[in-house]
Amino acid sequence: MDQENLTSMEAALLDYKEGLGVFTEKMPELARHYQNFTAECFKEGEVTQKEKQLIALGISVFAQDEYCIIYHVKGCLDQGCSEKEILEALGVAAAFGGGAAMSQAVTLVQEAIEELKMNH
């Protein structure tokens, strides 16, 4: 691909793709497992691929992961998200600034799901 004619965003996506290719050559089993895992996570299910891309973008912004931000902006656009939908999702991401998200996700959220399912 002629990198001279690429936008900075396209170049960043190409850099990521090339880096992933090198990693895959060096660590094929690990890369295969990672790629299979992420493919499974992003499959259409009860949550649509569009919604999953919005979630991933919000998390990417929260994590300040520039490559993932670009990758998931593209994913959102590829899934038909409007700019307003993207900005609303980022407003939600901005509302979260640091709490102990993981500990809540693996404790309180899991407990609430189980309890609420029983009463639903």
N, C-alpha and C positions, 0 to 999 in steps of 0.2 A: 504494500500500500504506500502511495506517495505521501509521506508525512508532511511534505512542504505545503500541500493544498488542504490540510486538515485544520479544522477549528481546534482551539485548545481543548475543548471537551472531547472531541473525537480522538485527539492525540492521547489524552489521558486514558480513554477507554482502550485504545490500542496498546498503550504502555501496560495496562493491567492485563490485557489478553496475552501479550508477549511474556510478561512476567509469570503468569499462570502456566504458560506453555513450558517455560524453563523449569519451574517448580515441578510440573508434571513429569518431565524427563528425569529429574533427579529423585523424585519421591512418588513413583507411579501409584503405589498402593494407597498411600495417604491421600493423594490427590483424587483417586477414584472414589474412595470412601467419602471424602468431603463433597465432591461433585454429586454423588448419589444422594447424600443427605440433603444438600441444599435443593436439589431437584424435587425430592419428596416434599420438602417444606413448602415449596412454591407451587405444588400441584393444585389444580382447581379442587375445591371441596366445599364444605359449608361456607367457608370464606372464599370469595372470588379471588382470582389472580390480581385483579385491579386493586381490591382492598389490601391484599398482601403486599403489593408494591407500595401502596401508601403507608402501610405500617413500616415496611423496611426503610422507606425514605425518612420517616419520622425518627426511627431509631438511629439511622445513619447521621442525621443532623444532631441528635442528642449526643451521639458518640464522637462527633466532629471528625468523621471518617470521610475525607474528601473524595477518594475513589468510589466509595459506596454511595455517597451523595449523588455523584454524577451518574453512576450505573443505575441507581434506582429512580432518578429523575427520568432517565431514558425508559426504564421499565414502566413508570407511570404513564408517560406519553404513549408508549407502545400499547398500553392497555386502554387508551382512550381517556385518560384523566384530563380534566380541564385545568387551567391554571388556578382557578378558584378552588377546586377540590384539593389541589396540591398545597396551596397556601393555607387552607383550613386545616389540613393534616399537620402542617408545620406549626400552626398556632397551638395545636394540642401538644406537639413535641416541645414547644417553647414553654408550655405551662409546667413541664416537669424539669426541674433543674438539678436534681441530685439525690433525692431520697434513696433509701435502700431498696431499689426496685427489685433486684434479684431475690433478696431475702423475703420480700413480700410475695413475689411470684411463686416461690417454692414453698411457702408456708400459708399465709393468710388466704391468698387467692385459691389455692388448692382446697383448703378447708371450706371456704365459702361455696365453691362449686359443689362439693360433695353434699354439704348441708342443704343448699338451696335446691339441688336436684331431688332430694328426698321429699321436700315440701311442694314441689312443682306439679 
